[in-house]
Amino acid sequence: MVEGVPAYWLYGEQENGQFPDALHIETIVWRSERHRWRIKAHRHPQLLQFFIVAEGGGLARIDGEAHSLSPGTAISIPPLVIHEFHFDAGTNGYVASIAEGTLRRILRPELPVIMLQMSPSILNHDPSGPVFGTLMRQMQMAHEEFLGNQPGRQAALIAHAELIALGFARSADQTNSAVLDAHNPGVKLVKGFIECVEADFVRHKTVKEYAGQLGISPTHLRRTCCAILGYPALKVIHDRLLIEAKRKLIYTARPVSRIAFELGFEDAAYFARFFTERAGSSPSKFRARIGKSGNCPS
């Protein structure tokens, strides 16, 4: 966890109590205009968020990586991912927030929503094309239900939450036919593996250790990850460490040596080699580059 980056239920609203609805959905302009179109770096411990840009644009920074926004942009952000936005004045679209617990209750682990829980997805669709049109219609209908007070509102919001999550998962490039197969036992296995890594990544456990924890062979775990995710199990472990390293380098002022220690590395030199091989630059150069590029412009 990165200290100093605020955690909210919704932006500007401190994390306390319970998320009030199965689905919260609002227009981009509704909240952003009040904050002068700047949504500063923050995270949501228990929320998945889904953004679509229908008009305007701007810049997003998600876990330190900058992404331009334009009509047709669709973004899904899993829990705990640090994100910020600088929208051009007048930008509009929708932001849907769904409690992680809601999706766990209403979606089977085999469904492609598993992909939404792993890493952010930033896709640029043709704003006049069928894929983006479907996402827009789902958001518009959900927004109408959210603003209304019709009988069965909560049940309807749960249904809309499921449709939005599935719509974004289907549109994501990383979703493949294996994930869409509701009877594929490998998806449940991969989900369990990812949850184990999330809970214990700083211990640098091996693929063999995680396989033992799951009651399977290392070979089976490797093959299943390649089939479902398109890359091996070891990359899941390394990617999680790399994400946390980038967060700490960007959002804290800690020395690289301390970050290495916090992430379970034996020494700073080993951490530097690990980071450089996967990020393309040393930790210090990465931090300097991000610092020069700055956050989203104010």
C-alpha positions in Angstrom: 0.0 0.0 0.0 1.3 3.4 -0.9 1.0 5.9 2.0 0.2 9.5 1.2 -2.3 8.7 -1.7 -5.8 9.1 -0.4 -8.3 6.3 -0.4 -11.9 7.2 -1.2 -15.2 5.4 -1.8 -15.9 8.1 -4.4 -13.5 10.9 -5.2 -13.4 13.5 -2.4 -15.5 11.2 -0.1 -13.5 9.6 2.7 -13.6 5.8 2.9 -16.0 5.0 5.8 -19.2 3.1 6.2 -20.6 1.1 3.4 -20.9 1.7 -0.3 -24.5 2.9 -0.6 -25.7 1.1 -3.8 -24.8 -1.9 -5.8 -23.8 0.5 -8.5 -23.0 4.2 -8.4 -22.9 6.0 -11.8 -22.5 9.6 -12.7 -21.5 11.8 -15.6 -17.9 12.9 -15.9 -18.9 16.5 -15.9 -20.9 16.2 -12.7 -17.9 15.7 -10.4 -15.1 16.9 -12.6 -16.5 20.4 -13.1 -16.7 20.9 -9.4 -13.0 20.1 -9.1 -11.9 22.3 -12.1 -11.6 19.2 -14.3 -8.7 17.9 -12.2 -9.1 14.6 -10.3 -6.0 14.2 -8.2 -4.2 10.9 -7.5 -6.2 8.6 -5.4 -7.3 5.0 -5.1 -10.3 2.9 -4.1 -9.6 -0.1 -1.9 -12.8 -2.0 -2.7 -14.2 -0.5 -5.9 -13.9 -1.3 -9.6 -14.5 1.8 -11.8 -15.4 2.0 -15.4 -15.0 5.2 -17.5 -16.2 6.1 -21.0 -15.4 9.4 -22.7 -18.1 10.5 -25.2 -17.1 14.1 -25.7 -13.8 16.0 -25.1 -10.7 14.4 -23.8 -7.7 15.1 -21.6 -5.0 13.0 -19.8 -5.1 10.1 -17.4 -2.3 8.8 -15.3 -2.9 5.3 -14.1 -0.2 3.7 -11.9 2.2 6.4 -13.2 1.6 5.7 -16.9 0.1 8.6 -18.9 -2.7 8.0 -21.3 -4.4 10.4 -23.6 -8.2 10.6 -23.5 -10.5 11.2 -26.5 -14.1 10.3 -27.6 -14.3 6.5 -27.6 -11.9 5.9 -24.7 -13.0 3.2 -22.3 -11.1 2.5 -19.1 -11.5 -0.1 -16.4 -9.7 0.4 -13.1 -9.4 -2.4 -10.5 -9.3 -1.8 -6.7 -6.2 -0.1 -5.3 -4.8 1.1 -8.6 -3.7 4.7 -8.3 -5.2 7.0 -10.9 -5.7 10.7 -11.7 -7.3 12.6 -14.5 -7.0 16.1 -16.0 -10.0 16.5 -18.3 -10.4 19.2 -20.9 -13.2 21.6 -19.9 -16.5 20.3 -21.1 -15.5 16.6 -21.3 -18.4 14.3 -20.7 -19.2 10.6 -20.5 -19.9 8.3 -17.6 -18.1 6.9 -14.5 -19.6 3.7 -13.0 -18.3 2.5 -9.6 -19.1 -1.0 -8.5 -18.2 -2.5 -5.1 -15.9 -5.5 -5.5 -18.2 -7.5 -3.2 -21.1 -6.9 -5.5 -19.3 -8.5 -8.5 -18.1 -11.4 -6.3 -21.7 -12.1 -5.4 -23.3 -11.8 -8.8 -20.6 -13.1 -11.2 -19.2 -16.6 -11.3 -15.4 -16.7 -11.1 -15.3 -18.3 -14.5 -16.7 -15.2 -16.2 -14.4 -12.7 -17.9 -14.7 -10.2 -15.1 -11.7 -11.9 -13.6 -9.6 -9.9 -16.1 -11.0 -6.6 -14.8 -9.7 -7.5 -11.3 -6.2 -8.0 -12.5 -4.9 -4.9 -14.2 -6.2 -1.7 -15.7 -7.5 -1.7 -19.2 -7.4 1.4 -21.5 -9.0 1.0 -24.9 -9.6 3.5 -27.6 -12.7 2.5 -29.5 -14.2 4.1 -32.6 -16.8 6.4 -31.0 -19.2 5.7 -33.8 -18.6 2.0 -33.8 -20.8 -0.8 -32.4 -18.6 -1.7 -29.4 -18.5 1.8 -28.0 -22.2 2.2 -28.8 -23.1 -0.8 -26.7 -21.0 0.5 -23.8 -22.7 3.9 -24.1 -26.2 2.4 -24.1 -25.4 0.3 -21.0 -24.1 3.3 -19.2 -27.0 5.5 -20.2 -29.6 2.9 -19.1 -27.8 2.4 -15.8 -27.6 6.1 -15.2 -31.4 6.5 -15.8 -32.1 3.7 -13.3 -29.7 5.2 -10.8 -31.3 8.6 -10.8 -34.8 7.2 -10.6 -36.8 5.8 -7.8 -38.6 2.9 -9.4 -39.7 -0.2 -7.6 -37.0 -2.8 -7.6 -34.3 -0.2 -8.0 -31.6 -2.2 -6.1 -32.2 -5.3 -8.1 -32.0 -3.3 -11.3 -28.8 -1.7 -10.3 -27.3 -5.1 -9.6 -28.3 -6.2 -13.1 -26.8 -3.1 -14.6 -23.6 -3.6 -12.7 -23.2 -7.1 -14.1 -23.9 -5.9 -17.7 -21.4 -3.0 -17.4 -18.6 -5.3 -16.1 -19.2 -7.9 -18.7 -19.4 -5.3 -21.4 -16.0 -3.8 -20.5 -14.5 -7.3 -20.2 -15.8 -8.3 -23.6 -14.3 -5.2 -25.2 -10.9 -5.6 -23.6 -8.2 -6.9 -25.9 -6.8 -9.1 -23.2 -10.0 -11.1 -23.0 -9.7 -14.3 -25.0 -12.0 -17.3 -25.8 -10.7 -19.3 -22.9 -11.8 -16.7 -20.4 -15.2 -16.5 -22.0 -15.7 -20.2 -21.6 -17.8 -20.5 -18.4 -16.9 -24.2 -18.1 -13.2 -23.8 -18.3 -11.7 -24.9 -14.9 -8.5 -23.1 -15.6 -10.0 -19.7 -15.1 -10.9 -20.5 -11.5 -7.4 -21.8 -10.9 -5.8 -18.7 -12.3 -8.0 -16.5 -10.2 -7.0 -18.4 -7.1 -3.3 -18.0 -8.1 -3.7 -14.3 -8.6 -5.3 -13.9 -5.2 -2.5 -15.8 -3.6 0.1 -13.6 -5.3 -1.8 -10.5 -4.2 -1.8 -11.6 -0.6 1.9 -12.6 -0.5 3.9 -11.0 -3.3 6.5 -9.4 -1.0 7.7 -12.8 0.1 9.0 -13.7 -3.4 7.5 -17.1 -3.3 8.3 -19.4 -6.3 5.9 -20.8 -8.8 6.5 -24.2 -7.1 5.5 -22.7 -3.7 2.3 -21.2 -5.1 1.4 -24.4 -6.9 1.8 -26.3 -3.6 -0.5 -23.8 -1.9 -3.1 -24.5 -4.6 -2.6 -28.3 -4.5 -1.4 -28.6 -8.1 2.0 -29.2 -9.9 4.1 -26.3 -11.0 3.9 -27.5 -14.6 0.1 -27.4 -14.5 0.1 -23.9 -13.0 2.5 -22.7 -15.7 0.5 -24.2 -18.6 -2.8 -23.0 -17.2 -1.5 -19.4 -16.9 -0.2 -19.5 -20.5 -3.5 -20.8 -21.7 -5.7 -18.3 -19.9 -3.5 -15.2 -19.6 -1.2 -15.7 -22.6 1.9 -15.6 -20.4 3.5 -17.8 -17.7 2.9 -17.8 -14.0 6.3 -16.3 -13.1 5.3 -13.2 -15.0 2.2 -12.8 -12.8 4.5 -12.7 -9.8 7.0 -10.4 -11.3 4.4 -8.0 -12.7 2.8 -7.6 -9.3 6.2 -6.7 -7.8 6.9 -4.3 -10.6 3.5 -2.5 -10.2 4.2 -2.0 -6.5 7.7 -0.8 -7.1 6.5 1.8 -9.6 3.8 3.0 -7.2 6.4 3.5 -4.5 8.8 5.3 -6.8 6.2 7.6 -8.1 4.1 8.4 -5.1 6.6 8.3 -2.2 10.0 10.0 -1.7 11.6 6.9 -0.1 15.1 6.0 -1.1 15.4 3.2 -3.6 17.2 1.1 -1.0 14.3 1.3 1.4 11.8 0.5 -1.4 13.8 -2.6 -2.2 13.7 -3.7 1.4 10.0 -3.1 1.7 9.4 -5.2 -1.4 11.4 -8.1 0.0 14.6 -7.8 -2.1 17.8 -8.9 -0.5 19.7 -5.8 -1.6 19.2 -2.6 -3.6 21.5 -3.8 -6.4 19.3 -6.9 -7.0 16.2 -4.8 -7.0 17.7 -2.4 -9.5 18.6 -5.2 -11.9 15.0 -6.7 -11.5 13.4 -3.3 -12.1 15.7 -2.4 -15.0 15.1 -5.6 -16.9 11.3 -5.2 -16.7 10.8 -1.5 -16.9 13.5 -0.6 -19.3 15.3 1.9 -17.0 16.8 1.9 -13.5 14.5 2.8 -10.5 16.3 6.2 -10.2 15.9 7.0 -13.9 12.3 5.9 -13.9 11.6 8.2 -10.9 13.4 11.1 -12.6 11.6 10.6 -15.9 8.2 10.6 -14.2 9.2 13.6 -12.1 10.2 15.5 -15.3 7.0 14.6 -17.1 5.1 15.7 -14.1 1.6 14.6 -13.0 -1.4 15.5 -15.0 -1.1 19.2 -15.7 -2.8 21.6 -13.3 
